[in-house]
């Protein structure tokens, strides 16, 4: 699985959009971009995933560049409850294995 | 639908002892993966079980083992505990063996080795 690079920490004001970048320059054609988050001492929570098209769900939007070498997770209206560590993961989307390789992630702090 | 449950939530053991942790996946899920989280190493993959068979294993010593039962519940065992085994142990379940489904994590078991 390809490696990812994320900023160590970010701040965001409550109510504003939080844009979390991720670099995955060695991503392969059959690898998807997944985002999870972990609120303090809880299990990681799935947010969203995508291959090459932009994706949106009730939690967030995922923007993937055309060359697929980077992506941005967007939380449109951040709340204090969005304070967490956000992990960007690339993984092969083929059958057989459920193995996630977590990096250090981005620690997002949402402040009033 | 109930989420992934892990028992116990907290555990204190002494060096040299062994420990067994339990994970009950979401109903209908057949894949269970285990992860270790420490402040120094972050989240690391231990192993994955699907239909009672271990399909994938991370880079951990043989003291770490697991198994899965016919009802998909899984246990992991750590023998001869070391101080460095103190960690949050997380399990995650997924509907099938394929990577097309996201994994759902439990709350974890916090193990402290003294």
gemmi code that builds the backbone of each chain (N, CA, C; Angstrom):
import gemmi

chains = {
    "A": [
        ("UNK", (0.833, -1.197, 0.000), (0.000, 0.000, 0.000), (0.871, 1.251, 0.000)),
        ("UNK", (0.407, 2.271, -0.718), (1.187, 3.496, -0.825), (1.220, 4.237, 0.507)),
        ("UNK", (2.270, 5.047, 0.695), (2.376, 5.846, 1.915), (1.655, 7.169, 1.720)),
        ("UNK", (1.240, 7.760, 2.839), (0.588, 9.063, 2.794), (1.341, 10.039, 3.687)),
        ("UNK", (1.222, 11.330, 3.353), (1.828, 12.393, 4.150), (0.744, 13.390, 4.509)),
        ("UNK", (0.625, 13.695, 5.799), (-0.365, 14.643, 6.273), (0.292, 15.631, 7.225)),
        ("UNK", (-0.252, 16.851, 7.317), (0.282, 17.782, 8.317), (0.036, 17.224, 9.716)),
        ("UNK", (0.934, 17.556, 10.624), (0.826, 17.030, 11.977), (-0.398, 17.568, 12.694)),
        ("UNK", (-0.676, 18.847, 12.532), (-1.805, 19.444, 13.232), (-2.400, 20.597, 12.440)),
        ("UNK", (-3.673, 20.874, 12.711), (-4.379, 21.985, 12.081), (-5.392, 22.540, 13.068)),
        ("UNK", (-5.721, 23.804, 12.872), (-6.751, 24.453, 13.667), (-7.884, 24.893, 12.760)),
        ("UNK", (-9.076, 24.987, 13.345), (-10.220, 25.451, 12.571), (-11.208, 26.096, 13.532)),
        ("UNK", (-11.816, 27.192, 13.094), (-12.829, 27.842, 13.909), (-14.159, 27.120, 13.728)),
        ("UNK", (-14.893, 27.023, 14.817), (-16.200, 26.369, 14.770), (-17.104, 27.049, 13.747)),
        ("UNK", (-17.786, 26.226, 12.941), (-18.682, 26.764, 11.926), (-18.025, 26.983, 10.579)),
        ("UNK", (-16.709, 27.006, 10.546), (-15.995, 27.165, 9.282), (-15.683, 25.799, 8.691)),
        ("UNK", (-15.310, 25.809, 7.414), (-14.925, 24.556, 6.759), (-13.504, 24.161, 7.176)),
        ("UNK", (-13.332, 22.896, 7.442), (-12.000, 22.368, 7.734), (-11.534, 21.598, 6.506)),
        ("UNK", (-10.375, 21.985, 5.975), (-9.823, 21.341, 4.787), (-8.534, 20.611, 5.174)),
        ("UNK", (-8.585, 19.299, 5.167), (-7.440, 18.499, 5.590), (-6.772, 17.870, 4.367)),
        ("UNK", (-5.513, 18.262, 4.094), (-4.833, 17.732, 2.912), (-4.121, 16.411, 3.184)),
        ("UNK", (-3.904, 15.672, 2.104), (-3.165, 14.418, 2.191), (-2.404, 14.228, 0.881)),
        ("UNK", (-1.147, 13.890, 0.999), (-0.328, 13.612, -0.174), (-0.101, 12.119, -0.293)),
        ("UNK", (-0.378, 11.584, -1.468), (-0.160, 10.140, -1.726), (0.393, 9.989, -3.127)),
        ("UNK", (1.582, 10.529, -3.315), (2.173, 10.646, -4.652), (2.502, 9.300, -5.292)),
        ("UNK", (2.612, 8.228, -4.501), (2.962, 6.915, -5.074), (1.742, 6.013, -5.209)),
        ("UNK", (0.563, 6.582, -5.172), (-0.654, 5.781, -5.230), (-0.739, 5.031, -6.561)),
        ("UNK", (-1.215, 3.789, -6.503), (-1.371, 2.986, -7.706), (-2.796, 3.097, -8.234)),
        ("UNK", (-2.951, 2.650, -9.480), (-4.249, 2.787, -10.117), (-5.373, 2.033, -9.425)),
        ("UNK", (-5.038, 0.975, -8.699), (-6.077, 0.181, -8.048), (-6.188, 0.478, -6.550)),
        ("UNK", (-5.623, 1.577, -6.123), (-5.694, 1.936, -4.702), (-6.683, 3.069, -4.474)),
        ("UNK", (-7.475, 2.905, -3.423), (-8.456, 3.892, -3.041), (-7.919, 4.748, -1.903)),
        ("UNK", (-8.486, 5.933, -1.762), (-8.162, 6.810, -0.644), (-9.284, 6.700, 0.381)),
        ("UNK", (-8.910, 6.356, 1.593), (-9.858, 6.245, 2.696), (-9.521, 7.290, 3.765)),
        ("UNK", (-10.548, 7.775, 4.426), (-10.352, 8.662, 5.574), (-11.081, 8.088, 6.784)),
        ("UNK", (-10.352, 8.051, 7.893), (-10.900, 7.683, 9.187), (-10.561, 8.801, 10.165)),
        ("UNK", (-11.289, 8.855, 11.255), (-10.914, 9.763, 12.317), (-11.024, 9.037, 13.658)),
        ("UNK", (-10.254, 9.540, 14.627), (-10.250, 8.938, 15.944), (-10.384, 10.047, 16.980)),
        ("UNK", (-11.511, 10.025, 17.637), (-11.726, 10.951, 18.745), (-11.076, 10.322, 19.970)),
        ("UNK", (-10.530, 11.148, 20.808), (-9.658, 10.726, 21.897), (-10.041, 9.400, 22.544)),
        ("UNK", (-9.126, 8.405, 22.403), (-9.241, 7.110, 23.071), (-10.431, 6.273, 22.628)),
        ("UNK", (-11.080, 6.655, 21.515), (-12.149, 5.814, 20.971), (-11.602, 5.066, 19.763)),
        ("UNK", (-12.369, 4.115, 19.257), (-11.957, 3.420, 18.045), (-12.086, 4.333, 16.839)),
        ("UNK", (-11.252, 4.155, 15.822), (-11.363, 4.969, 14.607), (-12.737, 4.838, 13.971)),
        ("UNK", (-13.172, 5.914, 13.365), (-14.492, 5.971, 12.717), (-14.308, 6.227, 11.231)),
        ("UNK", (-14.934, 5.423, 10.416), (-14.882, 5.614, 8.968), (-15.569, 6.918, 8.584)),
        ("UNK", (-14.958, 7.668, 7.646), (-15.580, 8.902, 7.179), (-16.027, 8.762, 5.732)),
        ("UNK", (-15.093, 8.467, 4.836), (-15.402, 8.488, 3.417), (-14.276, 7.810, 2.658)),
        ("UNK", (-14.527, 7.366, 1.434), (-13.457, 6.875, 0.587), (-13.779, 7.175, -0.876)),
        ("UNK", (-12.731, 7.148, -1.723), (-12.939, 7.428, -3.137), (-11.785, 6.913, -3.971)),
        ("UNK", (-12.025, 6.808, -5.268), (-11.002, 6.334, -6.206), (-10.430, 7.499, -7.008)),
        ("UNK", (-11.254, 8.129, -7.818), (-10.776, 9.290, -8.579), (-11.811, 10.397, -8.692)),
        ("UNK", (-13.069, 10.053, -8.497), (-14.093, 11.083, -8.512), (-14.253, 11.679, -7.125)),
        ("UNK", (-14.714, 12.912, -7.084), (-15.003, 13.527, -5.793), (-16.199, 12.826, -5.174)),
        ("UNK", (-16.189, 12.699, -3.866), (-17.248, 12.008, -3.163), (-17.778, 12.887, -2.037)),
        ("UNK", (-19.054, 12.718, -1.745), (-19.679, 13.452, -0.649), (-20.638, 12.533, 0.078)),
        ("UNK", (-20.633, 12.632, 1.406), (-21.652, 11.947, 2.198), (-22.094, 12.891, 3.303)),
        ("UNK", (-22.836, 12.361, 4.247), (-23.406, 13.236, 5.275), (-22.350, 13.797, 6.219)),
        ("UNK", (-21.178, 13.212, 6.223), (-20.139, 13.679, 7.124), (-19.173, 14.652, 6.462)),
        ("UNK", (-18.793, 14.372, 5.214), (-17.698, 15.132, 4.622), (-17.702, 15.009, 3.103)),
        ("UNK", (-16.801, 15.769, 2.486), (-16.536, 15.652, 1.054), (-15.077, 15.288, 0.860)),
        ("UNK", (-14.820, 14.530, -0.187), (-13.460, 14.130, -0.529), (-13.163, 14.622, -1.932)),
        ("UNK", (-12.122, 15.435, -2.038), (-11.691, 15.960, -3.329), (-10.355, 15.307, -3.668)),
        ("UNK", (-10.301, 14.606, -4.803), (-9.079, 13.938, -5.256), (-8.590, 14.639, -6.509)),
        ("UNK", (-7.313, 15.003, -6.552), (-6.775, 15.688, -7.724), (-6.805, 14.760, -8.933)),
        ("UNK", (-6.736, 15.368, -10.098), (-6.851, 14.591, -11.328), (-5.739, 13.546, -11.459)),
        ("UNK", (-4.535, 13.893, -11.017), (-3.430, 12.925, -11.092), (-3.442, 11.961, -9.912)),
        ("UNK", (-4.385, 12.130, -9.006), (-4.601, 11.269, -7.845), (-3.447, 11.266, -6.851)),
        ("UNK", (-2.550, 12.221, -6.955), (-1.402, 12.228, -6.061), (-1.685, 12.941, -4.742)),
        ("UNK", (-2.815, 13.577, -4.649), (-3.183, 14.198, -3.381), (-4.703, 14.298, -3.276)),
        ("UNK", (-5.164, 14.512, -2.062), (-6.596, 14.652, -1.830), (-6.836, 15.585, -0.655)),
        ("UNK", (-8.071, 16.049, -0.533), (-8.453, 16.924, 0.568), (-9.776, 16.458, 1.144)),
        ("UNK", (-9.802, 16.290, 2.446), (-11.037, 15.983, 3.149), (-11.625, 17.309, 3.619)),
        ("UNK", (-12.895, 17.525, 3.328), (-13.542, 18.773, 3.719), (-14.682, 18.487, 4.686)),
        ("UNK", (-14.590, 19.086, 5.867), (-15.706, 19.070, 6.809), (-16.369, 20.427, 6.646)),
        ("UNK", (-17.549, 20.503, 6.056), (-18.103, 21.801, 5.620), (-18.387, 22.790, 6.743)),
        ("UNK", (-18.828, 22.331, 7.876), (-19.144, 23.217, 8.997), (-18.642, 22.551, 10.279)),
        ("UNK", (-17.384, 22.769, 10.563), (-16.763, 22.065, 11.691), (-17.409, 22.439, 13.020)),
        ("UNK", (-17.563, 21.435, 13.880), (-18.054, 21.650, 15.234), (-16.999, 21.177, 16.223)),
        ("UNK", (-17.202, 21.514, 17.480), (-16.237, 21.107, 18.496), (-16.095, 19.589, 18.536)),
        ("UNK", (-17.161, 18.879, 18.203), (-17.120, 17.410, 18.218), (-16.278, 16.828, 17.085)),
        ("UNK", (-15.877, 17.669, 16.147), (-15.003, 17.191, 15.064), (-13.529, 17.211, 15.471)),
        ("UNK", (-13.236, 17.685, 16.659), (-11.864, 17.648, 17.148), (-11.426, 16.195, 17.282)),
        ("UNK", (-10.381, 15.814, 16.532), (-9.984, 14.411, 16.457), (-8.681, 14.310, 15.664)),
        ("UNK", (-8.139, 13.096, 15.607), (-7.025, 12.818, 14.702), (-7.614, 12.212, 13.430)),
        ("UNK", (-7.255, 12.775, 12.298), (-7.783, 12.333, 11.010), (-6.703, 11.582, 10.241)),
        ("UNK", (-7.040, 10.385, 9.808), (-6.090, 9.532, 9.102), (-6.492, 9.383, 7.634)),
        ("UNK", (-5.538, 9.604, 6.770), (-5.698, 9.374, 5.332), (-4.968, 8.077, 5.009)),
        ("UNK", (-5.647, 7.136, 4.372), (-5.085, 5.809, 4.112), (-5.361, 5.452, 2.663)),
        ("UNK", (-4.367, 4.871, 1.995), (-4.629, 4.326, 0.670), (-4.573, 2.804, 0.762)),
        ("UNK", (-5.480, 2.151, 0.122), (-5.515, 0.699, 0.190), (-6.062, 0.107, -1.107)),
        ("UNK", (-5.597, -1.084, -1.391), (-6.064, -1.779, -2.571), (-7.516, -2.180, -2.372)),
        ("UNK", (-8.308, -1.932, -3.394), (-9.748, -2.180, -3.299), (-10.103, -3.526, -3.908)),
        ("UNK", (-9.261, -4.513, -3.693), (-9.569, -5.816, -4.250), (-9.945, -6.759, -3.129)),
        ("UNK", (-10.545, -7.836, -3.482), (-11.013, -8.753, -2.464), (-9.897, -9.415, -1.712)),
        ("UNK", (-10.192, -9.843, -0.548), (-9.255, -10.689, 0.176), (-8.719, -10.145, 1.466)),
        ("UNK", (-8.410, -8.857, 1.544), (-7.692, -8.427, 2.741), (-8.261, -7.146, 3.322)),
        ("UNK", (-8.385, -7.135, 4.631), (-8.837, -5.940, 5.323), (-7.722, -5.451, 6.220)),
        ("UNK", (-6.716, -4.841, 5.669), (-5.581, -4.363, 6.434), (-5.424, -2.869, 6.196)),
        ("UNK", (-5.542, -2.097, 7.234), (-5.362, -0.654, 7.123), (-3.989, -0.286, 7.671)),
        ("UNK", (-3.242, 0.507, 6.910), (-1.945, 0.993, 7.376), (-2.114, 2.457, 7.750)),
        ("UNK", (-2.087, 2.724, 9.047), (-2.293, 4.067, 9.554), (-0.965, 4.808, 9.650)),
        ("UNK", (-0.971, 6.080, 9.226), (0.163, 6.953, 9.474), (-0.062, 7.684, 10.788)),
        ("UNK", (0.609, 8.804, 10.949), (0.480, 9.569, 12.188), (-0.780, 10.418, 12.200)),
        ("UNK", (-1.338, 10.707, 11.023), (-2.568, 11.475, 10.956), (-2.392, 12.961, 11.215)),
        ("UNK", (-3.500, 13.691, 11.088), (-3.534, 15.126, 11.376), (-4.411, 15.348, 12.596)),
        ("UNK", (-3.860, 16.033, 13.564), (-4.640, 16.361, 14.761), (-5.374, 17.665, 14.498)),
        ("UNK", (-6.695, 17.584, 14.333), (-7.517, 18.764, 14.070), (-8.117, 19.264, 15.378)),
        ("UNK", (-7.879, 20.537, 15.642), (-8.473, 21.173, 16.821), (-9.484, 22.204, 16.336)),
        ("UNK", (-10.736, 22.029, 16.709), (-11.781, 22.983, 16.376), (-12.030, 23.838, 17.611)),
        ("UNK", (-11.919, 25.155, 17.447), (-12.059, 26.037, 18.603), (-13.241, 26.982, 18.416)),
        ("UNK", (-13.809, 27.428, 19.543), (-15.010, 28.304, 19.479), (-14.716, 29.621, 18.780)),
    ],
    "B": [
        ("UNK", (-28.689, -1.764, 14.708), (-27.742, -2.867, 14.768), (-26.652, -2.517, 15.769)),
        ("UNK", (-26.341, -3.470, 16.651), (-25.307, -3.216, 17.638), (-23.956, -3.110, 16.946)),
        ("UNK", (-23.076, -2.297, 17.561), (-21.743, -2.117, 16.999), (-20.802, -3.209, 17.446)),
        ("UNK", (-19.537, -3.010, 17.154), (-18.497, -3.949, 17.574), (-18.283, -3.796, 19.074)),
        ("UNK", (-18.282, -4.906, 19.779), (-18.057, -4.850, 21.220), (-16.765, -5.565, 21.578)),
        ("UNK", (-16.084, -5.012, 22.569), (-14.828, -5.602, 23.024), (-14.867, -5.725, 24.539)),
        ("UNK", (-14.388, -6.863, 25.008), (-14.310, -7.074, 26.450), (-12.975, -7.695, 26.818)),
        ("UNK", (-12.430, -7.359, 27.981), (-12.906, -6.268, 28.843), (-12.499, -4.912, 28.274)),
        ("UNK", (-12.958, -3.835, 28.831), (-12.553, -2.528, 28.357), (-11.216, -2.103, 28.938)),
        ("UNK", (-10.954, -2.527, 30.139), (-9.693, -2.195, 30.810), (-9.145, -3.444, 31.490)),
        ("UNK", (-7.821, -3.522, 31.495), (-7.173, -4.708, 32.043), (-5.797, -4.331, 32.560)),
        ("UNK", (-5.452, -4.827, 33.737), (-4.108, -4.627, 34.272), (-3.501, -5.998, 34.511)),
        ("UNK", (-2.326, -6.227, 33.939), (-1.634, -7.502, 34.082), (-0.191, -7.240, 34.502)),
        ("UNK", (0.439, -8.312, 34.950), (1.836, -8.241, 35.363), (2.721, -8.868, 34.299)),
        ("UNK", (3.929, -8.379, 34.193), (4.910, -8.946, 33.242), (4.987, -10.460, 33.397)),
        ("UNK", (5.024, -11.142, 32.277), (5.137, -12.592, 32.290), (3.798, -13.308, 32.224)),
        ("UNK", (2.737, -12.619, 32.576), (1.416, -13.243, 32.498), (0.942, -13.290, 31.054)),
        ("UNK", (-0.198, -13.941, 30.847), (-0.815, -13.924, 29.530), (-2.204, -13.302, 29.639)),
        ("UNK", (-2.730, -12.879, 28.514), (-4.021, -12.206, 28.516), (-4.813, -12.607, 27.270)),
        ("UNK", (-6.122, -12.665, 27.415), (-7.016, -12.950, 26.293), (-8.041, -11.841, 26.186)),
        ("UNK", (-8.138, -11.268, 24.997), (-9.097, -10.205, 24.731), (-10.151, -10.724, 23.772)),
        ("UNK", (-11.378, -10.213, 23.912), (-12.473, -10.720, 23.108), (-13.102, -9.624, 22.259)),
        ("UNK", (-13.563, -10.019, 21.086), (-14.192, -9.079, 20.166), (-15.422, -9.736, 19.543)),
        ("UNK", (-16.558, -9.063, 19.635), (-17.766, -9.530, 18.964), (-18.079, -8.581, 17.821)),
        ("UNK", (-18.037, -9.076, 16.576), (-18.264, -8.191, 15.436), (-19.736, -7.827, 15.288)),
        ("UNK", (-19.992, -6.904, 14.391), (-21.357, -6.554, 14.044), (-22.025, -7.795, 13.458)),
        ("UNK", (-23.288, -8.007, 13.787), (-23.999, -9.177, 13.308), (-23.934, -9.281, 11.783)),
        ("UNK", (-23.531, -10.444, 11.309), (-23.427, -10.662, 9.872), (-22.044, -10.413, 9.305)),
        ("UNK", (-21.195, -9.746, 10.070), (-19.824, -9.508, 9.611), (-18.984, -10.751, 9.828)),
        ("UNK", (-18.160, -11.095, 8.847), (-17.363, -12.311, 8.949), (-15.871, -12.041, 9.064)),
        ("UNK", (-15.469, -10.809, 8.820), (-14.047, -10.467, 8.910), (-13.788, -9.676, 10.186)),
        ("UNK", (-12.779, -10.096, 10.928), (-12.367, -9.376, 12.140), (-10.868, -9.121, 12.066)),
        ("UNK", (-10.499, -7.867, 12.256), (-9.082, -7.482, 12.269), (-8.732, -6.931, 13.644)),
        ("UNK", (-7.481, -7.079, 14.021), (-7.000, -6.573, 15.302), (-5.874, -5.573, 15.061)),
        ("UNK", (-5.861, -4.532, 15.886), (-4.841, -3.490, 15.810), (-4.339, -3.173, 17.219)),
        ("UNK", (-3.071, -2.765, 17.273), (-2.489, -2.284, 18.519), (-2.187, -0.801, 18.363)),
        ("UNK", (-2.532, -0.014, 19.372), (-2.218, 1.412, 19.323), (-1.407, 1.815, 20.547)),
        ("UNK", (-0.223, 2.347, 20.305), (0.642, 2.867, 21.372), (1.046, 4.284, 21.018)),
        ("UNK", (1.410, 5.090, 22.014), (1.828, 6.468, 21.721), (3.051, 6.519, 20.804)),
        ("UNK", (3.934, 5.568, 20.928), (5.161, 5.606, 20.152), (5.030, 5.077, 18.736)),
        ("UNK", (4.255, 4.027, 18.551), (4.143, 3.373, 17.246), (2.847, 3.659, 16.520)),
        ("UNK", (1.899, 4.295, 17.184), (0.621, 4.571, 16.547), (-0.209, 3.308, 16.390)),
        ("UNK", (-1.074, 3.319, 15.377), (-1.968, 2.190, 15.109), (-1.272, 1.202, 14.191)),
        ("UNK", (-1.135, -0.036, 14.658), (-0.459, -1.051, 13.861), (-1.335, -2.286, 13.717)),
        ("UNK", (-1.351, -2.832, 12.520), (-2.148, -4.004, 12.193), (-1.521, -5.253, 12.804)),
        ("UNK", (-2.350, -6.037, 13.498), (-1.883, -7.297, 14.084), (-2.193, -8.480, 13.179)),
        ("UNK", (-3.466, -8.734, 12.944), (-3.886, -9.821, 12.063), (-5.358, -9.687, 11.737)),
        ("UNK", (-5.767, -10.462, 10.733), (-7.149, -10.482, 10.291), (-7.632, -11.922, 10.188)),
        ("UNK", (-8.865, -12.142, 10.615), (-9.491, -13.445, 10.498), (-10.749, -13.340, 9.653)),
        ("UNK", (-10.940, -14.341, 8.845), (-12.138, -14.432, 8.003), (-12.541, -15.882, 7.934)),
        ("UNK", (-13.792, -16.155, 8.269), (-14.297, -17.534, 8.277), (-13.360, -18.465, 9.028)),
        ("UNK", (-12.974, -18.043, 10.208), (-12.171, -18.839, 11.149), (-10.730, -19.064, 10.707)),
        ("UNK", (-10.308, -18.388, 9.657), (-8.944, -18.560, 9.148), (-8.194, -17.237, 9.212)),
        ("UNK", (-6.937, -17.311, 9.650), (-6.115, -16.098, 9.635), (-5.637, -15.860, 8.218)),
        ("UNK", (-5.961, -14.669, 7.668), (-5.628, -14.404, 6.268), (-4.463, -13.463, 6.105)),
        ("UNK", (-4.198, -12.701, 7.135), (-3.188, -11.669, 6.991), (-2.589, -11.414, 8.363)),
        ("UNK", (-1.302, -11.140, 8.425), (-0.640, -10.972, 9.706), (0.342, -9.822, 9.624)),
        ("UNK", (0.394, -9.019, 10.665), (1.360, -7.924, 10.734), (2.677, -8.398, 11.316)),
        ("UNK", (3.573, -7.453, 11.543), (4.913, -7.778, 12.030), (4.983, -7.758, 13.544)),
        ("UNK", (4.378, -8.736, 14.146), (4.405, -8.879, 15.591), (4.965, -10.252, 15.939)),
        ("UNK", (5.587, -10.362, 17.125), (6.163, -11.666, 17.505), (5.077, -12.711, 17.731)),
        ("UNK", (5.517, -13.961, 17.782), (4.604, -15.072, 17.930), (3.842, -15.089, 19.243)),
        ("UNK", (4.265, -14.231, 20.196), (3.517, -14.147, 21.462), (2.088, -13.640, 21.233)),
        ("UNK", (1.887, -12.982, 20.113), (0.564, -12.464, 19.759), (-0.119, -13.490, 18.858)),
        ("UNK", (-1.262, -13.953, 19.280), (-1.997, -14.926, 18.475), (-3.484, -14.624, 18.562)),
        ("UNK", (-4.227, -15.253, 17.705), (-5.662, -15.020, 17.719), (-6.403, -16.218, 17.183)),
        ("UNK", (-7.701, -16.120, 17.249), (-8.536, -17.135, 16.624), (-9.925, -16.549, 16.410)),
        ("UNK", (-10.664, -17.224, 15.559), (-12.031, -16.793, 15.287), (-12.937, -18.012, 15.385)),
        ("UNK", (-14.083, -17.815, 15.965), (-15.034, -18.895, 16.158), (-16.064, -18.914, 15.023)),
        ("UNK", (-16.853, -19.963, 14.991), (-17.819, -20.131, 13.908), (-18.883, -19.032, 13.895)),
        ("UNK", (-19.093, -18.374, 15.021), (-20.064, -17.267, 15.060), (-19.386, -15.920, 14.757)),
        ("UNK", (-18.154, -15.968, 14.282), (-17.338, -14.821, 13.889), (-16.722, -14.056, 15.055)),
        ("UNK", (-17.090, -14.379, 16.277), (-16.423, -13.756, 17.411), (-14.942, -14.120, 17.390)),
        ("UNK", (-14.130, -13.199, 17.858), (-12.686, -13.432, 17.795), (-12.044, -13.157, 19.149)),
        ("UNK", (-10.971, -13.821, 19.385), (-10.153, -13.577, 20.571), (-8.711, -13.380, 20.141)),
        ("UNK", (-8.002, -12.551, 20.878), (-6.558, -12.475, 20.679), (-5.886, -12.736, 22.018)),
        ("UNK", (-4.748, -13.374, 21.939), (-4.020, -13.772, 23.127), (-2.606, -13.223, 23.056)),
        ("UNK", (-2.146, -12.716, 24.178), (-0.751, -12.296, 24.261), (-0.126, -13.071, 25.410)),
        ("UNK", (0.913, -13.815, 25.113), (1.574, -14.595, 26.155), (2.836, -13.885, 26.616)),
        ("UNK", (3.305, -14.251, 27.789), (4.537, -13.704, 28.346), (4.586, -12.182, 28.179)),
        ("UNK", (3.663, -11.524, 28.803), (3.501, -10.084, 28.631), (4.765, -9.310, 28.986)),
        ("UNK", (5.014, -8.278, 28.190), (6.128, -7.356, 28.416), (5.550, -5.956, 28.652)),
        ("UNK", (6.361, -5.101, 29.296), (5.891, -3.735, 29.574), (5.460, -3.040, 28.283)),
        ("UNK", (6.162, -3.312, 27.194), (5.871, -2.674, 25.918), (4.567, -3.116, 25.289)),
        ("UNK", (3.925, -4.114, 25.869), (2.629, -4.560, 25.334), (1.491, -3.694, 25.851)),
        ("UNK", (1.791, -2.789, 26.760), (0.770, -1.857, 27.246), (0.286, -1.031, 26.058)),
        ("UNK", (-1.007, -1.076, 25.800), (-1.534, -0.434, 24.596), (-3.046, -0.488, 24.604)),
        ("UNK", (-3.616, 0.210, 23.629), (-5.041, 0.087, 23.337), (-5.162, -0.930, 22.210)),
        ("UNK", (-5.908, -1.992, 22.440), (-6.094, -3.021, 21.425), (-7.487, -2.857, 20.823)),
        ("UNK", (-7.499, -2.676, 19.528), (-8.746, -2.408, 18.807), (-9.067, -3.553, 17.872)),
        ("UNK", (-10.332, -3.885, 17.775), (-10.730, -4.806, 16.729), (-11.715, -4.105, 15.804)),
        ("UNK", (-11.741, -4.563, 14.586), (-12.608, -3.977, 13.573), (-13.279, -5.094, 12.789)),
        ("UNK", (-14.531, -4.902, 12.433), (-15.212, -5.923, 11.645), (-15.671, -5.356, 10.314)),
        ("UNK", (-15.839, -6.265, 9.369), (-16.237, -5.904, 8.019), (-17.144, -7.008, 7.486)),
        ("UNK", (-18.078, -6.664, 6.601), (-19.039, -7.672, 6.148), (-18.404, -8.889, 5.488)),
        ("UNK", (-17.438, -8.626, 4.613), (-16.862, -9.740, 3.868), (-15.356, -9.654, 3.932)),
        ("UNK", (-14.730, -10.484, 3.162), (-13.284, -10.418, 3.096), (-12.788, -9.383, 2.137)),
        ("UNK", (-13.657, -8.807, 1.368), (-13.214, -7.879, 0.345), (-12.926, -6.490, 0.876)),
        ("UNK", (-12.074, -5.772, 0.184), (-11.726, -4.427, 0.626), (-12.755, -3.387, 0.232)),
        ("UNK", (-13.880, -3.839, -0.336), (-14.844, -2.847, -0.788), (-15.715, -2.304, 0.336)),
        ("UNK", (-15.583, -2.864, 1.522), (-16.363, -2.377, 2.650), (-15.454, -1.728, 3.672)),
        ("UNK", (-15.954, -0.655, 4.259), (-15.190, -0.038, 5.323), (-15.190, -0.932, 6.554)),
        ("UNK", (-14.235, -0.709, 7.434), (-14.158, -1.465, 8.671), (-14.750, -0.649, 9.805)),
        ("UNK", (-15.458, -1.324, 10.674), (-16.084, -0.685, 11.819), (-15.319, -1.099, 13.071)),
        ("UNK", (-14.845, -0.107, 13.799), (-14.001, -0.373, 14.957), (-14.809, -0.414, 16.251)),
        ("UNK", (-14.322, -1.244, 17.175), (-14.867, -1.259, 18.518), (-14.208, -0.201, 19.378)),
        ("UNK", (-14.612, -0.105, 20.652), (-14.069, 0.928, 21.536), (-12.670, 0.615, 22.050)),
        ("UNK", (-12.253, -0.641, 21.919), (-10.912, -1.008, 22.337), (-10.841, -1.563, 23.754)),
        ("UNK", (-9.769, -2.293, 23.998), (-9.414, -2.767, 25.339), (-8.088, -2.120, 25.701)),
        ("UNK", (-8.075, -1.405, 26.806), (-6.821, -0.780, 27.247), (-6.112, -1.723, 28.206)),
        ("UNK", (-4.965, -2.210, 27.769), (-4.161, -3.144, 28.556), (-2.984, -2.408, 29.164)),
        ("UNK", (-2.827, -2.555, 30.465), (-1.677, -1.996, 31.164), (-0.884, -3.147, 31.752)),
        ("UNK", (0.398, -3.202, 31.422), (1.283, -4.248, 31.943), (2.242, -3.607, 32.951)),
        ("UNK", (2.248, -4.128, 34.167), (3.110, -3.559, 35.212), (4.215, -4.528, 35.603)),
    ],
}
model = gemmi.Model(1)
for chain_id, residues in chains.items():
    chain = gemmi.Chain(chain_id)
    for i, (resn, *xyz) in enumerate(residues, 1):
        res = gemmi.Residue()
        res.name, res.seqid = resn, gemmi.SeqId(i, " ")
        for name, pos in zip(("N", "CA", "C"), xyz):
            atom = gemmi.Atom()
            atom.name, atom.element = name, gemmi.Element(name[0])
            atom.pos, atom.b_iso = gemmi.Position(*pos), 0.0
            res.add_atom(atom)
        chain.add_residue(res)
    model.add_chain(chain)
structure = gemmi.Structure()
structure.add_model(model)
structure.setup_entities()
